[in-house]
Amino acid sequence: MFAQSRRWLTRPLQLSLSDFVQRHTATNPASLFSSQKTLCALSNSYSIFENLTAEEALLRGMHLNDGESLLLLYINDPCVVIGRNQNAFAEVSLGRAAREGVAVARRSSGGGAVYHDRGNLCLSFFTTRREYAPEKTIEVVRLGLSTLCGIDKERFTSSKRSDLFLDGHKITGSAMRVQRDIAMHHCTLLVSSDTDGMGRFLHSDGHYDALETSAVQSVRSPVTSLLSRNVLPCGEDAAMNTVTHFLAHFFEVHGTSILLHDDPHQMHVHHSFPRTEAAPPISVHLGVQEMMKGFSFVYAEGRNHLSGDTSTFEDEVRRLRSGEWLLNMPKFTTTIGTSLVELRGGLSAVAPDLSARDRQEVEEYMSALFSSTDRITVRTTVALGVVDAVYVNIAELNSFLNTMLVGCKIEPATKVRKSVSQEEWTVEGFALEMSPLISVNGDHAKQNLQLVLRAFLHCWEKKNTFRLAT
């Protein structure tokens, strides 16, 4: 057992992200790799957006020679992170995340949706492209954990996607990104996360009859944490600190031999973890939070600024936070249906204080919409955050909604508001399109017809979990 009160770090090297990258844009005598081939750094930020930007800065600016590798460690505040080619509406309960203050981020690597919190450790392995081998970097985690926990390494198994399982339950999820001459394999590790609660966020809260997309879908697996499996040599209070510092030291001591081994899965590693005040397991404490002002990206030898690249750390964080980036996903089509009962519920939501007389008139208009069907079906196609096409099974409504919705930007409907204000929509076109079904005479009648449209759009937004952008 490790003494929970013992401090293992004394004076690790304190470097800002900017200083670290500047030292490593080319082969440099001041490079930290000049004295060792494997290096570990710990971010001081708990922001998913800042830590993803730190990875971006390293991918753009860090030069690695053959045999050199970096392990970046970081921990995030509660958030959901989806893969580059995933559909946010299909993967995440966006409404619940917004209500509970859980950030939603899209990373630039592939893979599926994962939940992070302070009980989850993120590990990002950087190697040269020539030595990129996620099946080997995941072995660093596997062999390290089996040594730390003192259990048979065969209890830890890995998948073809380089995910790691403990006793058949998933404890890591992996994603990769390969650039011109540098590669990154990053993975999560469930140390003490609330595995029972994370499922609340990893599902769609849309009410779809269908959602058609070419986006990558997450592969769901039973999950567990190291703490809940009772394999750690310490209690909950020391769990994250123990795992973080042990894996950092393990990587710096054994990383090279594992990454160069033909079949590290068969390796037997004996590791002595120093538990004295003189032993610093993590070489670099990396200042990431400080980069929010004044840090411009730099590029290593042989790499160039690409079209669309942000120029500063702050700009990249802002881009990752933006709705445009979250909705930058493959084209998708939703199908939702609305009944007369649901439309009445929408009316109560947008006009709760409607008089009995006006409600009766609006009811007549709504009933007319359902004269030929018991359910209004809407297919909405969205491309890059913009409504691309609409089909409604009522011809009159189909024509009007195509005119009004196609070309409009959308955003996640994560805050309660009335769907559309009176000033945003003209009722004249709606009344004209609906004239075969409804006779509307006078301005007051048109206002009531406007309520039908607003009630319908409320249902459309609620079921799709997206709305027209304000």
N, C-alpha and C positions, 0 to 999 in steps of 0.2 A: 504493500500500500504506500502511496505517496503522501507525505505529510501535507495536509491541505493548507497549512498556514505558511509554508516555506515559499520564499520569493526566489524564483529562478533567474529572473533578469536583473542585471545590475545597471550597466551602462551600454545599451545597444546604440548603434550609430543612428543619430537623428538626422534625417535628410528630407528636404522637401521633394515632392515629386519632380519639380522642375530641375533641381540640382541632380537628382538621380539620373534623369533622362539625359541631361547635358553631359554627364560623365560617360555615357554609354552610347552616344550616337555613332561612334566609330571605335576601332581598336585604339585603346588609350592606356598609357601607363597608370593613369589614375583610376582605371576601371576597378571596381570591387572584385571582378572576376580574375584579376591578375594574381590573387593569392588563393583563390578557390574556384572550382568550376561550377559548383552549385551554390545558389544564394537564395535566401528567404527574406521577404519583406512583409511587414504588417501595416495595413492602412489604418489611419486614425479616424477615418470617416465611417459613419453608420448610414449614410445615404446611398441607396441603390443607384441613383443617377450619378453621383460623384464617383462611386467605385467603378461603374461601367465606363465612365469617362477616363478614369485612371488606366483601365485596361486599354482603352483606345490610344491614350498617350504613349503607352509602352509599345503597342503594336506599330505606331507610326515612328517613334523616335529611338527605340532601343536596338542597338546592334549586338548580335550574338555571334560568337565564333563557334565552330563545331566543338561539341563537348560541353558548352556552357548552357546552363538552364537556370531559370528564375521561377520561384514559387511565390506568388502574391497571395496573401491571406487577408480576408476581410469578413466582417460581420455586418449585417444590415438590420435596420429597424423593420418592423413588419411590412411586407410587400409581396406582390405577386409578379413574377417575371415570365413573360412569354417569349417564344422563339421568334426569330426574324420572319418566318413565313407562316405564322399562326394567325388565326382569326380571334380577336379579342372578345367578340360577342359570343363566340362558341366555347371559349375556354374559361372565362372568368365571370364570376358574379360581380359585375361592375357596380351595381347598386349597393350591395352589402359592403364591398370594399370602400366605397365613398362614405357610407354611413359610419364605418368603424375606423376611418382614417388610415386605411391600408393603401399604400401607393401601388399603382399598376404601371409596369415598365415593359418596354419591348427592347430586347437586346439585339445586337447585330450578328449573333451567332445563331445556329439552328437549334434543333431540339424542341422539347415540349415545355409546358407550363409548370412552374415550381413555386412553392411558397417559401419565403424566407422570414425568419424572425431572429431574435437575439440568441436562440438556441441552435441556430444553423450556422455552420462554418463554410465559407466559400473558399475554394482553392483554385487558383489559376496558374497553370503550368505553361511557361513560355520556353520554346526551344527553337532551334533553326528549323526551317522547312524540311531540310534533308533528314533531320532526326525526329521529325514529328511522328509520334507513335502513342496515341491515347491508350492503346491496350497495355502499354508499359507504364505510362504515368499513373494509370489507375492502380497498378500493382504497388506503387509507392504507398498509396493509401491503404491498400489491402494488407500488405506486409507490415506496415507501420501499426495498423490497428491490431493485428493479431499479436504483435509483440507487446504493445501497450496493455492490451486486455489479458494477455497470458492465456489465450485460447487457441485451439487448432485453427490454422489459417484456412482449412477446407470449409469451415463454417461460413467464410466469406467467399461469395461467388460473384463473377462478373458476367455481363451480357455482351452481345455483339456491339451494342451501343456504348460500351464502356461504362455502364451503370453498375453499381456495387450493391450486393444483397447480403444480409446477415440472416442466416437460418431461413432463407427463402423470402425475406421481407426486404423491401428496397430501403437503402439508407443514403444513396447518392443518386443524382441525376447529372448527366454529362452533356456538354455541347462543345463544339469546336469551331475554330475560325482559322483559315490559312491565308496568309498574305504572300507577297512576292518572295520573301526570303525568311520569314518568321512565322511561327504558328503558335496557337494557343489552344489548350484544352482546359476548360474550366468546369468545375463540378461543385455540387453542394454536398454537405455532410450533415445529416441529422444527428446532432449530439444530444440535445435535450429539448428539441422543439415540441410544441403541442401538436402531436400527430393526429389527435382526435379532432382538433379544431380546424386544422388546415383545409380539410375537405369542404368546409363551408364556402371557401372562396374559389375552389377549383372546379367550377361547373357553371354552365350558362344560366342566367336568370331570365332569358327570353322565353316567351310562350309561343314557340314556332310550331306550325304544322310540319314545316320542313326548313332546313337550312342547307343550301347547296353551296359548296366551296371546294376549291382545289387546295386550300390551305392545309398545312401539316397538322394532324390531329395528335394530341397527347396520348401516350400509351399508359393507361392506368394500371397501377400495381399496388398491392398491399404494402404499406410503409410501416417502419418502426424507427426508433431512435436508439442510440447506444445506451442512453440512460434507462429507457423503459425496458431494454433487454437485460439490464442488470449485469453488464459485462465490464463496466469501467472500474478502475481501482480507486475510486473516490466517490464522494457524494455529489449532489446536484450543484451545490455552491461552487465547487472547484472543477466541475465537469468541463466547461468550455476552456478555461485556462489550461487545464491539464492536457486536453487533446490538442489545442492549438500549439502549445510550446513543444509537446512531444513530437508531433508530426513535422514541425519546423526543423527541429534538431535531427530527426531521423532522415529527412530529405537532404540536409546538408552533409550528413555523414555517408549515407548510402545511395543518394540519388544517382550519382554517376554510374556506379556499378549496376544498379537496377536498369537504368536506361540503356546501357551498353550490352546488357546480357541478351543472349539470343532468345531465351525463354524464361523471363523473370518469374513466371508463375510457379516454376519448379524450385526457385531459390529458397534457401533456409538462411535467414538473417539473424545474427546475434547482435543485439544492440544494448549498450550500456548507457543509460540516460543519466547525465550528470545532475546531481541534486545539491550542488553546493552554490554558495553565493558567487563564486568566481566563474560559473559557467553561463554564458549568454546564449540560449537556444535560438533566438531570432536575431539575425545580424542587423537588420535595418528596420527602424520604425519610420514609416513613410508618411510625410505630411501631405495629405490629399486635400483636407478642408481648406488649407491656406491658398489653394490654387484658384479659388473662385474669382479672384481679382488679379488681373495683370499677367496671367500665364498664357503665352501663345504656344501652340503646338510646334514642335521641331521635328525634322525628318532625318532619319539615319541615312548613311551613305547608300545611294542606289534607290532611294524612295523619293517620291515626289508628291506634292499637293495635288489631289485629284479633284475634278469638278464635283462640286457638292460638298466637299469637306469643309467643316467649320474651321475657323482660324484660332479660336481661343477655347480654353477649358470652360469658361463661363458660357460661351455660345453653344458648346456641345451639351452641357447640362441642360440648358434651355431647350435645345432641340429634342433631347430625350424626354423631357417633361411635356412636350407639346402634344396636343391632340392630333396634329397632322402626322406625327411619327407613329403614335399609337394606332392610327387608322391606316397606316401605310402597309396594306396587306392585299393579298390576291382578291380579285373580284368575287363577290358572293351574292347569293339571292336568298331572301327570306320569303316564306309563305305564312301568312297569318290569317285567321278567320275571326269575324266579329258577328255575334248574334244580336238580335233586337234587345234582349235583356242586357247584354254587355254595353250596347250603345246607350241605353238608358242610364247605366252606371257612369258612363263617360259624361253624359249631360249633367248628372249630379255633381261630378268633379269640377266641371268648368263653369257651371252656373248654379251653385247651391241655393241661391236666394231667389230663384225664378218664381214669378207669380203663378198661381194655379191656372189662370187664363192663358198665359203665354206657354206654360208647360203643355197644356192641352193642344195648342197649335203646333208646337214643336213635335209632340208625339205623333200628330197626324202626318207631318213631313217625314218623320223617321219611319213610320209604318209604310209609307208609300215607297221608300227605298227597298223594303222587303216584300213588295207585292209579287215579285217573281222568284224569290229565293228565301230560304230561311237562314242563310249565312252569307255574308259578304266576304269574299276571299280576295286578298291583295298579295301580289307577288312584287317584291321590291328588289331591284338589282343595284348594288352599290359598288363603285370602283374608285379606289383611292380617296375615300371619304366623301364622294359626291354621288347623288342619286343618278343612276345611269338609265334606268327604265322602270316603268310601273305598269302592271296589268291588274285590272279589277274586273270581276265577273259581272258587273253592271255597266253597260256600255256608256251611259250618261256620266257616271262617276269616273269611269276609266278615262274618258276624254279630258275631263276637268283636272284630275289629279296628275295626269301626264303633263299637262300644260304648266301646272303650278309646282310640281315636285322635281321633275327632271332638271338636272343642273344645279340643284340646291345642295349645299354642304350639310353634312350631318355631324352630330357629336353624341357621345354617350349620354343617355337620359338619366343622369345620376343625381339630379336635384329636382325637387317637386316644383312645378310651375304650370300655369295654364298653357296648353299646347301652343296656341297662336293668339296673339292679340287682335282685336278688331281692326286695328290700323294696318296690320301686316297683310291682310287678305282682302281682296275685293269680292263682294258677294254677287256683283252683277253677272260675272261670267258663270258662277255656280248656278244662279237662278236661270240663266239662259240654257245651260246644259240640262238642267233638271226639269225644264218646262214640259217635256212629254209626260212626266210623272207627277209634277207638282205645279199648282197655280199659285203664284206669289204676287200679291197686290199691295202696294204701299211700302213705305220705308220701314215701318215697324215689323211687317211680315218678313221683309228681307233680313232684318236683324235677327229674327227668330230662326230663319233659314241658316244664317251665319252660325248660330249655336249648334245646328246639326253638324255642320262641317267641323266645328271646333271639337265637338264630342267625338266625332269619328276619328279625327287626327289624334285626340288624346288616347283612344284605344290603340291606334296604329303605333304610336310612340311607346306606350306602356308594354305592348306585346313584343315589339322589336327591341326594346331597351336602347334605342337611339331616337334622336329627334332632330328637327331642323336646327342648324346652328344659329345662335343668336348673333 
